[in-house]
């Protein structure tokens, strides 16, 4: 009996019908099931009812603040989120990443680039086939990181990480004590096409620190200025 085919579902939050048609038709050819919302309220409803694998989010919606919508999506779900926006400023990109976006693309864009970004983001989300170290459970103070189960606890309480946050933490932890450059982390976590996107690492290291470290305590992730980061040695 053949195995059931698993369809990847995308939620496209976009009010421009031309862009909707372009993205939906190209994703359909590649086997994606695409659901569309033209407003923020419906997007949050579809997030619950359709359980998408990835959200493609326009920031400039008529009825909602795109950054706030990104934050609400991230509060509700660990789904992969790519912001696709005409707002190309560095501040907008950093704000979107701080709100929980996994990636940020500026319009106009090529379909090939969008598909490559979707593939890279879903790879991080699913972490399929990632080889684990001999000891898949790592402790640092009251922090326990189970790499196999992809679970983190701090003082016995679960810490909810997004797939990108966990992928970055995993790369730091399996290289514990080693200095990892921005380029290394970008290549390993985001993919070869991201090696100049240094703000991605900075934003996500800040997000990890906020979730994992205790205020006033020694840092778990140490910064080497202009060089990179290392997770504290044992």
Biotite code that builds the C-alpha atoms (Angstrom):
import biotite.structure as struc

atoms = struc.array([
    struc.Atom([0.000, 0.000, 0.000], chain_id="A", res_id=1, res_name="UNK", atom_name="CA", element="C"),
    struc.Atom([1.580, 3.364, -1.004], chain_id="A", res_id=2, res_name="UNK", atom_name="CA", element="C"),
    struc.Atom([2.443, 5.844, 1.729], chain_id="A", res_id=3, res_name="UNK", atom_name="CA", element="C"),
    struc.Atom([0.196, 8.909, 1.914], chain_id="A", res_id=4, res_name="UNK", atom_name="CA", element="C"),
    struc.Atom([1.593, 12.022, 0.243], chain_id="A", res_id=5, res_name="UNK", atom_name="CA", element="C"),
    struc.Atom([2.259, 14.840, 2.699], chain_id="A", res_id=6, res_name="UNK", atom_name="CA", element="C"),
    struc.Atom([1.320, 18.230, 1.268], chain_id="A", res_id=7, res_name="UNK", atom_name="CA", element="C"),
    struc.Atom([3.105, 21.342, 2.474], chain_id="A", res_id=8, res_name="UNK", atom_name="CA", element="C"),
    struc.Atom([0.576, 24.050, 3.301], chain_id="A", res_id=9, res_name="UNK", atom_name="CA", element="C"),
    struc.Atom([1.364, 27.745, 2.969], chain_id="A", res_id=10, res_name="UNK", atom_name="CA", element="C"),
    struc.Atom([-0.686, 30.595, 4.420], chain_id="A", res_id=11, res_name="UNK", atom_name="CA", element="C"),
    struc.Atom([-0.286, 33.674, 2.216], chain_id="A", res_id=12, res_name="UNK", atom_name="CA", element="C"),
    struc.Atom([-1.300, 36.919, 3.942], chain_id="A", res_id=13, res_name="UNK", atom_name="CA", element="C"),
    struc.Atom([-1.410, 39.424, 1.081], chain_id="A", res_id=14, res_name="UNK", atom_name="CA", element="C"),
    struc.Atom([-3.975, 41.869, -0.326], chain_id="A", res_id=15, res_name="UNK", atom_name="CA", element="C"),
    struc.Atom([-2.447, 42.424, -3.786], chain_id="A", res_id=16, res_name="UNK", atom_name="CA", element="C"),
    struc.Atom([-4.284, 40.018, -6.137], chain_id="A", res_id=17, res_name="UNK", atom_name="CA", element="C"),
    struc.Atom([-1.435, 40.007, -8.669], chain_id="A", res_id=18, res_name="UNK", atom_name="CA", element="C"),
    struc.Atom([1.080, 38.859, -6.049], chain_id="A", res_id=19, res_name="UNK", atom_name="CA", element="C"),
    struc.Atom([-1.409, 36.325, -4.691], chain_id="A", res_id=20, res_name="UNK", atom_name="CA", element="C"),
    struc.Atom([-1.851, 34.814, -8.168], chain_id="A", res_id=21, res_name="UNK", atom_name="CA", element="C"),
    struc.Atom([1.910, 34.787, -8.822], chain_id="A", res_id=22, res_name="UNK", atom_name="CA", element="C"),
    struc.Atom([2.832, 33.073, -5.556], chain_id="A", res_id=23, res_name="UNK", atom_name="CA", element="C"),
    struc.Atom([-0.109, 30.684, -5.433], chain_id="A", res_id=24, res_name="UNK", atom_name="CA", element="C"),
    struc.Atom([0.392, 29.448, -9.010], chain_id="A", res_id=25, res_name="UNK", atom_name="CA", element="C"),
    struc.Atom([4.120, 28.866, -8.515], chain_id="A", res_id=26, res_name="UNK", atom_name="CA", element="C"),
    struc.Atom([3.625, 27.084, -5.198], chain_id="A", res_id=27, res_name="UNK", atom_name="CA", element="C"),
    struc.Atom([0.842, 24.944, -6.654], chain_id="A", res_id=28, res_name="UNK", atom_name="CA", element="C"),
    struc.Atom([3.113, 23.684, -9.430], chain_id="A", res_id=29, res_name="UNK", atom_name="CA", element="C"),
    struc.Atom([5.560, 22.575, -6.729], chain_id="A", res_id=30, res_name="UNK", atom_name="CA", element="C"),
    struc.Atom([2.942, 20.672, -4.769], chain_id="A", res_id=31, res_name="UNK", atom_name="CA", element="C"),
    struc.Atom([2.038, 23.273, -2.148], chain_id="A", res_id=32, res_name="UNK", atom_name="CA", element="C"),
    struc.Atom([-1.491, 23.778, -0.874], chain_id="A", res_id=33, res_name="UNK", atom_name="CA", element="C"),
    struc.Atom([-1.914, 27.551, -0.484], chain_id="A", res_id=34, res_name="UNK", atom_name="CA", element="C"),
    struc.Atom([-4.591, 29.289, 1.567], chain_id="A", res_id=35, res_name="UNK", atom_name="CA", element="C"),
    struc.Atom([-4.953, 33.059, 1.283], chain_id="A", res_id=36, res_name="UNK", atom_name="CA", element="C"),
    struc.Atom([-5.983, 35.814, 3.654], chain_id="A", res_id=37, res_name="UNK", atom_name="CA", element="C"),
    struc.Atom([-6.242, 39.465, 2.709], chain_id="A", res_id=38, res_name="UNK", atom_name="CA", element="C"),
    struc.Atom([-6.606, 40.689, 6.297], chain_id="A", res_id=39, res_name="UNK", atom_name="CA", element="C"),
    struc.Atom([-5.090, 40.098, 9.704], chain_id="A", res_id=40, res_name="UNK", atom_name="CA", element="C"),
    struc.Atom([-8.138, 38.771, 11.550], chain_id="A", res_id=41, res_name="UNK", atom_name="CA", element="C"),
    struc.Atom([-8.767, 36.063, 8.957], chain_id="A", res_id=42, res_name="UNK", atom_name="CA", element="C"),
    struc.Atom([-5.048, 35.209, 8.937], chain_id="A", res_id=43, res_name="UNK", atom_name="CA", element="C"),
    struc.Atom([-5.150, 34.374, 12.653], chain_id="A", res_id=44, res_name="UNK", atom_name="CA", element="C"),
    struc.Atom([-8.283, 32.259, 12.120], chain_id="A", res_id=45, res_name="UNK", atom_name="CA", element="C"),
    struc.Atom([-6.622, 30.328, 9.272], chain_id="A", res_id=46, res_name="UNK", atom_name="CA", element="C"),
    struc.Atom([-3.536, 29.823, 11.392], chain_id="A", res_id=47, res_name="UNK", atom_name="CA", element="C"),
    struc.Atom([-5.717, 27.864, 13.815], chain_id="A", res_id=48, res_name="UNK", atom_name="CA", element="C"),
    struc.Atom([-7.950, 26.007, 11.348], chain_id="A", res_id=49, res_name="UNK", atom_name="CA", element="C"),
    struc.Atom([-5.498, 25.231, 8.520], chain_id="A", res_id=50, res_name="UNK", atom_name="CA", element="C"),
    struc.Atom([-2.302, 24.537, 10.547], chain_id="A", res_id=51, res_name="UNK", atom_name="CA", element="C"),
    struc.Atom([0.058, 25.818, 7.810], chain_id="A", res_id=52, res_name="UNK", atom_name="CA", element="C"),
    struc.Atom([3.695, 24.771, 7.579], chain_id="A", res_id=53, res_name="UNK", atom_name="CA", element="C"),
    struc.Atom([4.763, 28.271, 6.572], chain_id="A", res_id=54, res_name="UNK", atom_name="CA", element="C"),
    struc.Atom([3.308, 31.800, 6.576], chain_id="A", res_id=55, res_name="UNK", atom_name="CA", element="C"),
    struc.Atom([4.191, 34.367, 3.907], chain_id="A", res_id=56, res_name="UNK", atom_name="CA", element="C"),
    struc.Atom([3.272, 37.702, 5.467], chain_id="A", res_id=57, res_name="UNK", atom_name="CA", element="C"),
    struc.Atom([2.930, 41.126, 3.854], chain_id="A", res_id=58, res_name="UNK", atom_name="CA", element="C"),
    struc.Atom([3.491, 43.927, 6.361], chain_id="A", res_id=59, res_name="UNK", atom_name="CA", element="C"),
    struc.Atom([1.288, 46.519, 4.626], chain_id="A", res_id=60, res_name="UNK", atom_name="CA", element="C"),
    struc.Atom([-2.239, 45.218, 5.125], chain_id="A", res_id=61, res_name="UNK", atom_name="CA", element="C"),
    struc.Atom([-5.262, 47.547, 5.038], chain_id="A", res_id=62, res_name="UNK", atom_name="CA", element="C"),
    struc.Atom([-6.678, 46.541, 8.422], chain_id="A", res_id=63, res_name="UNK", atom_name="CA", element="C"),
    struc.Atom([-3.678, 45.480, 10.507], chain_id="A", res_id=64, res_name="UNK", atom_name="CA", element="C"),
    struc.Atom([-0.176, 46.442, 11.578], chain_id="A", res_id=65, res_name="UNK", atom_name="CA", element="C"),
    struc.Atom([2.019, 43.818, 9.958], chain_id="A", res_id=66, res_name="UNK", atom_name="CA", element="C"),
    struc.Atom([4.585, 43.814, 12.764], chain_id="A", res_id=67, res_name="UNK", atom_name="CA", element="C"),
    struc.Atom([1.877, 43.304, 15.380], chain_id="A", res_id=68, res_name="UNK", atom_name="CA", element="C"),
    struc.Atom([0.341, 40.531, 13.294], chain_id="A", res_id=69, res_name="UNK", atom_name="CA", element="C"),
    struc.Atom([3.742, 38.847, 13.061], chain_id="A", res_id=70, res_name="UNK", atom_name="CA", element="C"),
    struc.Atom([4.042, 39.029, 16.852], chain_id="A", res_id=71, res_name="UNK", atom_name="CA", element="C"),
    struc.Atom([0.568, 37.522, 17.312], chain_id="A", res_id=72, res_name="UNK", atom_name="CA", element="C"),
    struc.Atom([1.316, 34.696, 14.887], chain_id="A", res_id=73, res_name="UNK", atom_name="CA", element="C"),
    struc.Atom([4.525, 33.920, 16.759], chain_id="A", res_id=74, res_name="UNK", atom_name="CA", element="C"),
    struc.Atom([2.700, 33.993, 20.114], chain_id="A", res_id=75, res_name="UNK", atom_name="CA", element="C"),
    struc.Atom([0.245, 31.392, 18.826], chain_id="A", res_id=76, res_name="UNK", atom_name="CA", element="C"),
    struc.Atom([2.515, 29.126, 16.827], chain_id="A", res_id=77, res_name="UNK", atom_name="CA", element="C"),
    struc.Atom([6.075, 28.028, 16.030], chain_id="A", res_id=78, res_name="UNK", atom_name="CA", element="C"),
    struc.Atom([5.148, 28.008, 12.312], chain_id="A", res_id=79, res_name="UNK", atom_name="CA", element="C"),
    struc.Atom([7.802, 29.250, 9.876], chain_id="A", res_id=80, res_name="UNK", atom_name="CA", element="C"),
    struc.Atom([7.223, 32.928, 8.989], chain_id="A", res_id=81, res_name="UNK", atom_name="CA", element="C"),
    struc.Atom([8.712, 34.782, 6.033], chain_id="A", res_id=82, res_name="UNK", atom_name="CA", element="C"),
    struc.Atom([7.876, 38.476, 5.780], chain_id="A", res_id=83, res_name="UNK", atom_name="CA", element="C"),
    struc.Atom([7.484, 39.580, 2.144], chain_id="A", res_id=84, res_name="UNK", atom_name="CA", element="C"),
    struc.Atom([7.221, 43.367, 2.079], chain_id="A", res_id=85, res_name="UNK", atom_name="CA", element="C"),
    struc.Atom([7.773, 46.468, -0.030], chain_id="A", res_id=86, res_name="UNK", atom_name="CA", element="C"),
    struc.Atom([9.365, 48.035, 3.064], chain_id="A", res_id=87, res_name="UNK", atom_name="CA", element="C"),
    struc.Atom([13.055, 47.488, 2.453], chain_id="A", res_id=88, res_name="UNK", atom_name="CA", element="C"),
    struc.Atom([14.639, 49.453, 5.286], chain_id="A", res_id=89, res_name="UNK", atom_name="CA", element="C"),
    struc.Atom([17.094, 47.811, 7.654], chain_id="A", res_id=90, res_name="UNK", atom_name="CA", element="C"),
    struc.Atom([15.030, 48.921, 10.645], chain_id="A", res_id=91, res_name="UNK", atom_name="CA", element="C"),
    struc.Atom([11.931, 47.200, 9.256], chain_id="A", res_id=92, res_name="UNK", atom_name="CA", element="C"),
    struc.Atom([13.886, 43.973, 8.732], chain_id="A", res_id=93, res_name="UNK", atom_name="CA", element="C"),
    struc.Atom([15.285, 43.986, 12.267], chain_id="A", res_id=94, res_name="UNK", atom_name="CA", element="C"),
    struc.Atom([11.862, 44.813, 13.726], chain_id="A", res_id=95, res_name="UNK", atom_name="CA", element="C"),
    struc.Atom([10.275, 41.895, 11.856], chain_id="A", res_id=96, res_name="UNK", atom_name="CA", element="C"),
    struc.Atom([12.989, 39.521, 13.064], chain_id="A", res_id=97, res_name="UNK", atom_name="CA", element="C"),
    struc.Atom([12.513, 40.774, 16.615], chain_id="A", res_id=98, res_name="UNK", atom_name="CA", element="C"),
    struc.Atom([8.793, 40.047, 16.280], chain_id="A", res_id=99, res_name="UNK", atom_name="CA", element="C"),
    struc.Atom([9.612, 36.445, 15.446], chain_id="A", res_id=100, res_name="UNK", atom_name="CA", element="C"),
    struc.Atom([9.953, 36.321, 11.656], chain_id="A", res_id=101, res_name="UNK", atom_name="CA", element="C"),
    struc.Atom([12.341, 33.658, 10.394], chain_id="A", res_id=102, res_name="UNK", atom_name="CA", element="C"),
    struc.Atom([13.241, 35.548, 7.230], chain_id="A", res_id=103, res_name="UNK", atom_name="CA", element="C"),
    struc.Atom([12.582, 38.854, 5.438], chain_id="A", res_id=104, res_name="UNK", atom_name="CA", element="C"),
    struc.Atom([12.255, 39.460, 1.708], chain_id="A", res_id=105, res_name="UNK", atom_name="CA", element="C"),
    struc.Atom([11.827, 42.798, -0.038], chain_id="A", res_id=106, res_name="UNK", atom_name="CA", element="C"),
    struc.Atom([9.492, 43.308, -2.991], chain_id="A", res_id=107, res_name="UNK", atom_name="CA", element="C"),
    struc.Atom([10.001, 43.067, -5.899], chain_id="A", res_id=108, res_name="UNK", atom_name="CA", element="C"),
    struc.Atom([11.499, 39.572, -5.708], chain_id="A", res_id=109, res_name="UNK", atom_name="CA", element="C"),
    struc.Atom([12.080, 36.687, -8.087], chain_id="A", res_id=110, res_name="UNK", atom_name="CA", element="C"),
    struc.Atom([9.983, 33.562, -7.713], chain_id="A", res_id=111, res_name="UNK", atom_name="CA", element="C"),
    struc.Atom([13.200, 31.516, -7.664], chain_id="A", res_id=112, res_name="UNK", atom_name="CA", element="C"),
    struc.Atom([14.515, 33.477, -4.675], chain_id="A", res_id=113, res_name="UNK", atom_name="CA", element="C"),
    struc.Atom([11.213, 33.119, -2.823], chain_id="A", res_id=114, res_name="UNK", atom_name="CA", element="C"),
    struc.Atom([11.178, 29.359, -3.404], chain_id="A", res_id=115, res_name="UNK", atom_name="CA", element="C"),
    struc.Atom([14.785, 29.079, -2.225], chain_id="A", res_id=116, res_name="UNK", atom_name="CA", element="C"),
    struc.Atom([13.922, 31.007, 0.955], chain_id="A", res_id=117, res_name="UNK", atom_name="CA", element="C"),
    struc.Atom([10.872, 28.834, 1.581], chain_id="A", res_id=118, res_name="UNK", atom_name="CA", element="C"),
    struc.Atom([12.954, 25.676, 1.153], chain_id="A", res_id=119, res_name="UNK", atom_name="CA", element="C"),
    struc.Atom([15.662, 26.932, 3.528], chain_id="A", res_id=120, res_name="UNK", atom_name="CA", element="C"),
    struc.Atom([13.127, 28.032, 6.145], chain_id="A", res_id=121, res_name="UNK", atom_name="CA", element="C"),
    struc.Atom([11.202, 24.749, 6.047], chain_id="A", res_id=122, res_name="UNK", atom_name="CA", element="C"),
    struc.Atom([14.489, 22.854, 6.384], chain_id="A", res_id=123, res_name="UNK", atom_name="CA", element="C"),
    struc.Atom([15.153, 24.677, 9.659], chain_id="A", res_id=124, res_name="UNK", atom_name="CA", element="C"),
    struc.Atom([11.577, 24.188, 10.790], chain_id="A", res_id=125, res_name="UNK", atom_name="CA", element="C"),
    struc.Atom([11.620, 20.455, 10.281], chain_id="A", res_id=126, res_name="UNK", atom_name="CA", element="C"),
    struc.Atom([15.248, 19.702, 11.184], chain_id="A", res_id=127, res_name="UNK", atom_name="CA", element="C"),
    struc.Atom([14.930, 16.400, 9.337], chain_id="A", res_id=128, res_name="UNK", atom_name="CA", element="C"),
    struc.Atom([17.881, 14.046, 9.463], chain_id="A", res_id=129, res_name="UNK", atom_name="CA", element="C"),
    struc.Atom([20.078, 16.258, 11.608], chain_id="A", res_id=130, res_name="UNK", atom_name="CA", element="C"),
    struc.Atom([22.835, 14.163, 13.129], chain_id="A", res_id=131, res_name="UNK", atom_name="CA", element="C"),
    struc.Atom([22.959, 14.429, 16.898], chain_id="A", res_id=132, res_name="UNK", atom_name="CA", element="C"),
    struc.Atom([26.113, 14.339, 19.017], chain_id="A", res_id=133, res_name="UNK", atom_name="CA", element="C"),
    struc.Atom([26.923, 11.294, 21.148], chain_id="A", res_id=134, res_name="UNK", atom_name="CA", element="C"),
    struc.Atom([25.432, 13.022, 24.200], chain_id="A", res_id=135, res_name="UNK", atom_name="CA", element="C"),
    struc.Atom([22.178, 14.615, 23.033], chain_id="A", res_id=136, res_name="UNK", atom_name="CA", element="C"),
    struc.Atom([21.351, 16.172, 26.428], chain_id="A", res_id=137, res_name="UNK", atom_name="CA", element="C"),
    struc.Atom([23.392, 19.238, 27.392], chain_id="A", res_id=138, res_name="UNK", atom_name="CA", element="C"),
    struc.Atom([23.187, 21.069, 30.726], chain_id="A", res_id=139, res_name="UNK", atom_name="CA", element="C"),
    struc.Atom([24.394, 24.529, 31.672], chain_id="A", res_id=140, res_name="UNK", atom_name="CA", element="C"),
    struc.Atom([23.413, 25.512, 35.201], chain_id="A", res_id=141, res_name="UNK", atom_name="CA", element="C"),
    struc.Atom([19.658, 24.993, 35.450], chain_id="A", res_id=142, res_name="UNK", atom_name="CA", element="C"),
    struc.Atom([19.308, 24.918, 31.663], chain_id="A", res_id=143, res_name="UNK", atom_name="CA", element="C"),
    struc.Atom([18.726, 21.481, 30.093], chain_id="A", res_id=144, res_name="UNK", atom_name="CA", element="C"),
    struc.Atom([18.831, 21.134, 26.302], chain_id="A", res_id=145, res_name="UNK", atom_name="CA", element="C"),
    struc.Atom([17.605, 17.850, 24.835], chain_id="A", res_id=146, res_name="UNK", atom_name="CA", element="C"),
    struc.Atom([18.798, 17.922, 21.231], chain_id="A", res_id=147, res_name="UNK", atom_name="CA", element="C"),
    struc.Atom([17.043, 14.700, 20.207], chain_id="A", res_id=148, res_name="UNK", atom_name="CA", element="C"),
    struc.Atom([13.658, 15.702, 21.605], chain_id="A", res_id=149, res_name="UNK", atom_name="CA", element="C"),
    struc.Atom([14.207, 19.359, 20.606], chain_id="A", res_id=150, res_name="UNK", atom_name="CA", element="C"),
    struc.Atom([13.153, 20.455, 24.093], chain_id="A", res_id=151, res_name="UNK", atom_name="CA", element="C"),
    struc.Atom([14.655, 23.023, 26.453], chain_id="A", res_id=152, res_name="UNK", atom_name="CA", element="C"),
    struc.Atom([13.898, 23.587, 30.131], chain_id="A", res_id=153, res_name="UNK", atom_name="CA", element="C"),
    struc.Atom([15.112, 26.320, 32.491], chain_id="A", res_id=154, res_name="UNK", atom_name="CA", element="C"),
    struc.Atom([14.789, 25.672, 36.215], chain_id="A", res_id=155, res_name="UNK", atom_name="CA", element="C"),
    struc.Atom([12.491, 22.791, 35.312], chain_id="A", res_id=156, res_name="UNK", atom_name="CA", element="C"),
    struc.Atom([10.133, 24.929, 33.245], chain_id="A", res_id=157, res_name="UNK", atom_name="CA", element="C"),
    struc.Atom([9.798, 24.419, 29.467], chain_id="A", res_id=158, res_name="UNK", atom_name="CA", element="C"),
    struc.Atom([11.282, 27.120, 27.249], chain_id="A", res_id=159, res_name="UNK", atom_name="CA", element="C"),
    struc.Atom([9.400, 27.608, 23.994], chain_id="A", res_id=160, res_name="UNK", atom_name="CA", element="C"),
    struc.Atom([11.791, 28.223, 21.104], chain_id="A", res_id=161, res_name="UNK", atom_name="CA", element="C"),
    struc.Atom([10.939, 28.793, 17.482], chain_id="A", res_id=162, res_name="UNK", atom_name="CA", element="C"),
    struc.Atom([12.508, 26.376, 14.976], chain_id="A", res_id=163, res_name="UNK", atom_name="CA", element="C"),
    struc.Atom([15.088, 28.981, 13.951], chain_id="A", res_id=164, res_name="UNK", atom_name="CA", element="C"),
    struc.Atom([15.953, 29.744, 17.574], chain_id="A", res_id=165, res_name="UNK", atom_name="CA", element="C"),
    struc.Atom([16.420, 26.046, 18.283], chain_id="A", res_id=166, res_name="UNK", atom_name="CA", element="C"),
    struc.Atom([18.508, 25.543, 15.121], chain_id="A", res_id=167, res_name="UNK", atom_name="CA", element="C"),
    struc.Atom([20.845, 28.355, 16.204], chain_id="A", res_id=168, res_name="UNK", atom_name="CA", element="C"),
    struc.Atom([21.054, 27.037, 19.776], chain_id="A", res_id=169, res_name="UNK", atom_name="CA", element="C"),
    struc.Atom([21.767, 23.530, 18.478], chain_id="A", res_id=170, res_name="UNK", atom_name="CA", element="C"),
    struc.Atom([24.668, 24.759, 16.340], chain_id="A", res_id=171, res_name="UNK", atom_name="CA", element="C"),
    struc.Atom([26.161, 26.644, 19.302], chain_id="A", res_id=172, res_name="UNK", atom_name="CA", element="C"),
    struc.Atom([25.687, 23.722, 21.695], chain_id="A", res_id=173, res_name="UNK", atom_name="CA", element="C"),
    struc.Atom([27.158, 20.962, 19.519], chain_id="A", res_id=174, res_name="UNK", atom_name="CA", element="C"),
    struc.Atom([30.217, 23.219, 19.106], chain_id="A", res_id=175, res_name="UNK", atom_name="CA", element="C"),
    struc.Atom([30.311, 24.100, 22.806], chain_id="A", res_id=176, res_name="UNK", atom_name="CA", element="C"),
    struc.Atom([33.309, 26.231, 23.719], chain_id="A", res_id=177, res_name="UNK", atom_name="CA", element="C"),
    struc.Atom([34.261, 26.920, 20.093], chain_id="A", res_id=178, res_name="UNK", atom_name="CA", element="C"),
    struc.Atom([34.131, 30.391, 18.594], chain_id="A", res_id=179, res_name="UNK", atom_name="CA", element="C"),
    struc.Atom([31.691, 30.322, 15.674], chain_id="A", res_id=180, res_name="UNK", atom_name="CA", element="C"),
    struc.Atom([31.829, 33.177, 13.185], chain_id="A", res_id=181, res_name="UNK", atom_name="CA", element="C"),
    struc.Atom([28.769, 35.027, 11.920], chain_id="A", res_id=182, res_name="UNK", atom_name="CA", element="C"),
    struc.Atom([29.352, 33.486, 8.484], chain_id="A", res_id=183, res_name="UNK", atom_name="CA", element="C"),
    struc.Atom([29.522, 29.958, 9.934], chain_id="A", res_id=184, res_name="UNK", atom_name="CA", element="C"),
    struc.Atom([26.282, 30.382, 11.874], chain_id="A", res_id=185, res_name="UNK", atom_name="CA", element="C"),
    struc.Atom([24.479, 31.951, 8.927], chain_id="A", res_id=186, res_name="UNK", atom_name="CA", element="C"),
    struc.Atom([25.639, 29.201, 6.592], chain_id="A", res_id=187, res_name="UNK", atom_name="CA", element="C"),
    struc.Atom([24.740, 26.372, 8.990], chain_id="A", res_id=188, res_name="UNK", atom_name="CA", element="C"),
    struc.Atom([21.448, 27.743, 10.339], chain_id="A", res_id=189, res_name="UNK", atom_name="CA", element="C"),
    struc.Atom([19.991, 29.840, 7.532], chain_id="A", res_id=190, res_name="UNK", atom_name="CA", element="C"),
    struc.Atom([21.864, 28.522, 4.489], chain_id="A", res_id=191, res_name="UNK", atom_name="CA", element="C"),
    struc.Atom([24.691, 29.473, 2.081], chain_id="A", res_id=192, res_name="UNK", atom_name="CA", element="C"),
    struc.Atom([22.714, 32.360, 0.558], chain_id="A", res_id=193, res_name="UNK", atom_name="CA", element="C"),
    struc.Atom([22.549, 34.196, 3.906], chain_id="A", res_id=194, res_name="UNK", atom_name="CA", element="C"),
    struc.Atom([26.239, 34.655, 4.720], chain_id="A", res_id=195, res_name="UNK", atom_name="CA", element="C"),
    struc.Atom([26.086, 38.473, 4.592], chain_id="A", res_id=196, res_name="UNK", atom_name="CA", element="C"),
    struc.Atom([22.899, 38.800, 6.701], chain_id="A", res_id=197, res_name="UNK", atom_name="CA", element="C"),
    struc.Atom([24.771, 39.396, 9.964], chain_id="A", res_id=198, res_name="UNK", atom_name="CA", element="C"),
    struc.Atom([21.800, 41.108, 11.612], chain_id="A", res_id=199, res_name="UNK", atom_name="CA", element="C"),
    struc.Atom([19.941, 37.778, 11.528], chain_id="A", res_id=200, res_name="UNK", atom_name="CA", element="C"),
    struc.Atom([22.476, 36.281, 13.943], chain_id="A", res_id=201, res_name="UNK", atom_name="CA", element="C"),
    struc.Atom([22.540, 39.344, 16.191], chain_id="A", res_id=202, res_name="UNK", atom_name="CA", element="C"),
    struc.Atom([18.757, 39.446, 16.518], chain_id="A", res_id=203, res_name="UNK", atom_name="CA", element="C"),
    struc.Atom([18.410, 35.722, 17.160], chain_id="A", res_id=204, res_name="UNK", atom_name="CA", element="C"),
    struc.Atom([21.244, 35.602, 19.698], chain_id="A", res_id=205, res_name="UNK", atom_name="CA", element="C"),
    struc.Atom([19.434, 38.393, 21.586], chain_id="A", res_id=206, res_name="UNK", atom_name="CA", element="C"),
    struc.Atom([16.229, 36.349, 21.441], chain_id="A", res_id=207, res_name="UNK", atom_name="CA", element="C"),
    struc.Atom([17.985, 33.265, 22.806], chain_id="A", res_id=208, res_name="UNK", atom_name="CA", element="C"),
    struc.Atom([19.637, 35.222, 25.601], chain_id="A", res_id=209, res_name="UNK", atom_name="CA", element="C"),
    struc.Atom([16.306, 36.713, 26.640], chain_id="A", res_id=210, res_name="UNK", atom_name="CA", element="C"),
    struc.Atom([14.752, 33.248, 26.894], chain_id="A", res_id=211, res_name="UNK", atom_name="CA", element="C"),
    struc.Atom([17.658, 31.225, 28.302], chain_id="A", res_id=212, res_name="UNK", atom_name="CA", element="C"),
    struc.Atom([19.730, 33.460, 30.564], chain_id="A", res_id=213, res_name="UNK", atom_name="CA", element="C"),
    struc.Atom([18.888, 34.787, 34.011], chain_id="A", res_id=214, res_name="UNK", atom_name="CA", element="C"),
    struc.Atom([19.071, 38.539, 34.447], chain_id="A", res_id=215, res_name="UNK", atom_name="CA", element="C"),
    struc.Atom([22.383, 39.517, 36.028], chain_id="A", res_id=216, res_name="UNK", atom_name="CA", element="C"),
    struc.Atom([23.926, 36.054, 35.653], chain_id="A", res_id=217, res_name="UNK", atom_name="CA", element="C"),
    struc.Atom([26.963, 35.062, 33.620], chain_id="A", res_id=218, res_name="UNK", atom_name="CA", element="C"),
    struc.Atom([26.101, 34.808, 29.919], chain_id="A", res_id=219, res_name="UNK", atom_name="CA", element="C"),
    struc.Atom([25.559, 31.402, 28.349], chain_id="A", res_id=220, res_name="UNK", atom_name="CA", element="C"),
    struc.Atom([26.315, 32.766, 24.872], chain_id="A", res_id=221, res_name="UNK", atom_name="CA", element="C"),
    struc.Atom([29.502, 34.808, 24.840], chain_id="A", res_id=222, res_name="UNK", atom_name="CA", element="C"),
    struc.Atom([30.150, 37.476, 22.207], chain_id="A", res_id=223, res_name="UNK", atom_name="CA", element="C"),
    struc.Atom([33.577, 37.882, 20.634], chain_id="A", res_id=224, res_name="UNK", atom_name="CA", element="C"),
    struc.Atom([33.351, 41.390, 19.143], chain_id="A", res_id=225, res_name="UNK", atom_name="CA", element="C"),
    struc.Atom([33.471, 41.394, 15.335], chain_id="A", res_id=226, res_name="UNK", atom_name="CA", element="C"),
    struc.Atom([34.294, 37.664, 15.410], chain_id="A", res_id=227, res_name="UNK", atom_name="CA", element="C"),
    struc.Atom([31.259, 35.641, 16.469], chain_id="A", res_id=228, res_name="UNK", atom_name="CA", element="C"),
    struc.Atom([29.768, 33.721, 19.384], chain_id="A", res_id=229, res_name="UNK", atom_name="CA", element="C"),
    struc.Atom([30.477, 30.714, 21.567], chain_id="A", res_id=230, res_name="UNK", atom_name="CA", element="C"),
    struc.Atom([28.340, 28.726, 23.975], chain_id="A", res_id=231, res_name="UNK", atom_name="CA", element="C"),
    struc.Atom([30.069, 28.508, 27.351], chain_id="A", res_id=232, res_name="UNK", atom_name="CA", element="C"),
    struc.Atom([32.415, 25.533, 27.739], chain_id="A", res_id=233, res_name="UNK", atom_name="CA", element="C"),
    struc.Atom([31.612, 22.797, 30.226], chain_id="A", res_id=234, res_name="UNK", atom_name="CA", element="C"),
])
